[in-house]
Amino acid sequence: MSTSWEHNDVLLTRHNLPIILQDLSKRLLAAFGHQVRLLVHGGAVVVLHQELQSRKSTRDIDYIHRAFVAEYRRYGIWDAGERLKACIAQTAQRFRLGGDWMNSHADVALPMARDAYGREYDPIAHCSLVPKNLEKNVIYETPGLQLVGVMWAWGLALKFVRYKKDDPDDIAAILRLAYWQRGIRWSRQSLEDWITSICWPMGYSNYPPPHLDALRNRMRHAIHLAHGQRYAQPC
């Protein structure tokens, strides 16, 4: 299949994605000498998560580059971002993928926050690297690479912002997972309370009424999709 270098047109599936990631893992292990951990969000989480897998494919993997760079800079390693991108590009070339098959384009729109002392921090990484999320949301792991899905509340919040294409079905699948795991049957109010309390750096308190109404309508629609599936246990 032909691809352009900038945009990936090759479908990444549950079958070929582990093969592609294995290649990336080997390159990262050679470049860093240890396992590299990346926070990911978007469709790839739904494709790879063992308890979801409600989507057959995606065209890219969204990861949070800024969190990766910040982690390595704490250890005095300043070229980690360049090394990572070089490995991603080499894997793209090996499998004839577009250059954005694994990208951090969304980083520019992800919110930052400040703690009680006024220090800036990454709220998505802060929530997603806690032991509970690491226990539940490691979606891929080899000696050279660990992919961790962001905390579910953040994954949903980011999808609600866009809410196009596969986003509604992805959100419904995640809501059903909460039912299978914890018996949660969502209402619009409970879903809004959960997301806005955890993902407050998204600035929900400053949403003008039309934007807040649109968000609530998206929540109602996603819950309807989840309920429409009668919370059936997956095969």
C-alpha positions as CSV (number, residue, x, y, z in Angstrom):
1,M,0.0,0.0,0.0
2,S,1.4,3.4,-0.9
3,T,1.7,6.0,1.8
4,S,2.9,9.6,1.9
5,W,5.8,10.3,4.3
6,E,3.9,12.9,6.3
7,H,0.5,11.2,6.7
8,N,0.1,7.6,7.5
9,D,-2.5,5.7,5.4
10,V,-1.7,2.2,6.6
11,L,-4.2,0.8,9.0
12,L,-2.7,-0.2,12.4
13,T,-4.6,-3.2,13.6
14,R,-4.6,-5.6,16.5
15,H,-2.6,-8.0,14.3
16,N,0.1,-5.8,12.7
17,L,0.5,-3.2,15.4
18,P,2.2,-5.6,17.9
19,I,4.7,-6.5,15.1
20,I,5.4,-2.8,14.3
21,L,5.7,-2.0,18.0
22,Q,8.1,-4.9,18.5
23,D,10.4,-3.3,15.9
24,L,10.2,0.0,17.7
25,S,10.9,-1.7,21.0
26,K,14.1,-3.2,19.7
27,R,15.3,0.2,18.4
28,L,14.5,1.9,21.7
29,L,16.3,-0.7,23.8
30,A,19.4,-0.2,21.6
31,A,19.1,3.6,21.8
32,F,18.4,3.9,25.5
33,G,19.6,0.7,27.1
34,H,16.4,0.2,29.1
35,Q,12.6,0.1,28.7
36,V,11.1,3.3,27.5
37,R,7.6,4.3,28.9
38,L,5.2,6.4,26.9
39,L,1.8,7.7,27.8
40,V,-0.7,7.2,25.0
41,H,-4.3,8.3,24.3
42,G,-6.8,8.1,21.5
43,G,-7.8,5.2,19.3
44,A,-4.7,3.1,19.8
45,V,-5.7,2.6,23.4
46,V,-9.1,1.1,22.4
47,V,-7.4,-1.1,19.8
48,L,-4.7,-2.5,22.1
49,H,-6.4,-2.6,25.5
50,Q,-7.0,-6.2,26.4
51,E,-10.4,-5.5,28.0
52,L,-11.6,-3.2,25.2
53,Q,-10.5,-4.1,21.7
54,S,-13.8,-2.7,20.4
55,R,-12.0,-1.1,17.4
56,K,-10.2,-3.1,14.8
57,S,-7.8,-0.4,13.7
58,T,-6.4,3.1,13.9
59,R,-4.2,5.2,11.7
60,D,-1.9,6.5,14.4
61,I,-0.7,6.3,18.0
62,D,-1.1,9.5,20.0
63,Y,1.6,9.8,22.7
64,I,2.5,12.6,25.1
65,H,6.0,13.7,24.1
66,R,6.3,16.5,26.6
67,A,5.8,14.0,29.5
68,F,8.5,11.8,28.1
69,V,11.0,14.6,27.7
70,A,10.2,16.0,31.2
71,E,10.9,12.6,32.8
72,Y,14.3,12.3,31.1
73,R,15.3,15.9,31.8
74,R,14.8,15.2,35.5
75,Y,17.7,12.8,35.1
76,G,19.8,15.2,33.2
77,I,19.2,13.5,29.8
78,W,18.5,16.3,27.2
79,D,18.5,14.4,23.9
80,A,15.9,11.8,24.8
81,G,13.2,13.4,22.7
82,E,15.4,13.4,19.6
83,R,16.4,9.7,20.2
84,L,12.8,8.7,20.5
85,K,11.7,10.5,17.3
86,A,14.6,8.9,15.4
87,C,13.5,5.4,16.5
88,I,9.9,6.2,15.5
89,A,11.0,7.4,12.1
90,Q,13.2,4.3,11.5
91,T,10.2,2.0,12.3
92,A,8.1,4.1,9.9
93,Q,10.6,3.6,7.2
94,R,10.9,-0.2,7.9
95,F,7.1,-0.7,7.5
96,R,6.5,2.0,4.9
97,L,4.3,4.0,7.3
98,G,3.6,7.7,7.2
99,G,5.7,9.9,9.4
100,D,2.8,10.6,11.8
101,W,2.0,6.9,12.5
102,M,3.2,7.7,16.1
103,N,2.9,11.4,17.0
104,S,2.4,14.0,19.7
105,H,0.5,16.6,17.6
106,A,-2.1,16.9,20.4
107,D,0.5,18.1,22.9
108,V,0.1,21.7,22.0
109,A,-3.6,21.6,23.0
110,L,-3.2,19.6,26.2
111,P,-3.6,21.7,29.4
112,M,-1.0,22.3,32.0
113,A,-1.8,23.1,35.7
114,R,-0.2,24.7,38.7
115,D,0.1,23.3,42.2
116,A,-0.5,25.0,45.5
117,Y,2.9,26.6,45.3
118,G,2.4,28.0,41.8
119,R,4.7,25.4,40.1
120,E,3.6,24.2,36.7
121,Y,3.0,20.5,36.1
122,D,1.5,18.1,33.6
123,P,-1.8,17.0,35.1
124,I,-2.4,14.2,32.6
125,A,1.0,12.6,33.4
126,H,0.5,13.3,37.1
127,C,-2.8,11.3,37.1
128,S,-1.7,8.6,34.7
129,L,1.6,7.5,36.3
130,V,0.1,6.6,39.6
131,P,0.3,2.9,40.6
132,K,-3.5,2.3,40.1
133,N,-3.4,3.4,36.5
134,L,-0.2,1.6,35.8
135,E,-1.8,-1.6,37.1
136,K,-4.9,-1.2,34.9
137,N,-3.8,0.6,31.7
138,V,-0.6,-0.9,30.5
139,I,-1.6,-1.7,26.9
140,Y,1.7,-2.9,25.5
141,E,4.9,-4.1,27.1
142,T,8.2,-5.5,25.9
143,P,11.7,-5.2,27.2
144,G,12.2,-2.0,25.2
145,L,8.8,-0.3,25.4
146,Q,5.9,0.1,27.7
147,L,2.7,1.9,26.5
148,V,0.5,3.2,29.2
149,G,-3.0,4.5,28.5
150,V,-3.8,7.8,30.2
151,M,-6.2,7.7,33.1
152,W,-9.7,6.9,31.8
153,A,-11.2,10.3,32.8
154,W,-8.5,12.1,30.8
155,G,-9.0,9.7,27.9
156,L,-12.7,10.5,27.8
157,A,-12.1,14.2,28.3
158,L,-9.8,14.4,25.3
159,K,-12.3,12.5,23.1
160,F,-15.2,14.6,24.2
161,V,-13.3,17.7,23.0
162,R,-13.2,16.3,19.4
163,Y,-16.1,13.9,19.3
164,K,-15.8,12.9,15.7
165,K,-15.5,9.7,13.7
166,D,-14.8,6.9,16.1
167,D,-14.8,9.0,19.3
168,P,-18.5,8.3,20.3
169,D,-18.1,4.5,20.0
170,D,-14.7,4.6,21.7
171,I,-16.2,6.5,24.7
172,A,-19.2,4.1,24.8
173,A,-16.8,1.2,25.0
174,I,-15.0,2.7,27.9
175,L,-18.2,3.4,29.7
176,R,-19.2,-0.2,29.3
177,L,-15.9,-1.3,30.6
178,A,-16.6,0.7,33.8
179,Y,-19.9,-1.2,34.1
180,W,-18.2,-4.6,33.6
181,Q,-15.5,-3.9,36.1
182,R,-17.3,-1.9,38.8
183,G,-21.0,-2.0,38.0
184,I,-21.2,1.7,37.1
185,R,-24.2,2.7,35.1
186,W,-23.7,6.3,34.1
187,S,-25.9,9.3,34.1
188,R,-25.0,12.5,32.4
189,Q,-24.6,14.1,35.8
190,S,-22.3,11.4,37.3
191,L,-20.2,11.4,34.2
192,E,-19.9,15.1,34.1
193,D,-19.0,15.3,37.9
194,W,-16.3,12.6,37.5
195,I,-14.6,14.1,34.5
196,T,-14.8,17.7,35.6
197,S,-13.5,16.9,39.1
198,I,-10.4,15.1,37.8
199,C,-9.8,17.0,34.6
200,W,-10.4,20.5,36.0
201,P,-7.3,21.9,34.1
202,M,-9.5,21.6,31.0
203,G,-11.1,24.8,32.2
204,Y,-14.7,23.5,32.4
205,S,-15.6,26.3,34.9
206,N,-14.9,28.9,32.2
207,Y,-17.0,27.1,29.5
208,P,-19.6,29.5,28.0
209,P,-23.1,28.1,28.1
210,P,-23.1,27.0,24.4
211,H,-19.9,25.0,24.9
212,L,-21.1,23.4,28.2
213,D,-24.4,22.5,26.5
214,A,-22.5,20.8,23.6
215,L,-20.4,18.8,26.1
216,R,-23.4,17.7,28.0
217,N,-25.2,16.6,24.7
218,R,-22.1,14.6,23.8
219,M,-22.2,12.9,27.2
220,R,-25.9,12.1,26.8
221,H,-25.2,10.7,23.3
222,A,-22.3,8.5,24.5
223,I,-24.2,7.2,27.4
224,H,-27.1,6.3,25.1
225,L,-24.7,4.4,22.8
226,A,-23.4,2.5,25.8
227,H,-26.9,1.7,27.1
228,G,-27.9,0.7,23.6
229,Q,-25.4,-2.1,23.8
230,R,-27.2,-3.3,27.0
231,Y,-23.8,-3.5,28.6
232,A,-23.3,-6.9,27.0
233,Q,-20.1,-8.7,28.2
234,P,-17.6,-8.9,25.3
235,C,-16.7,-12.2,23.8
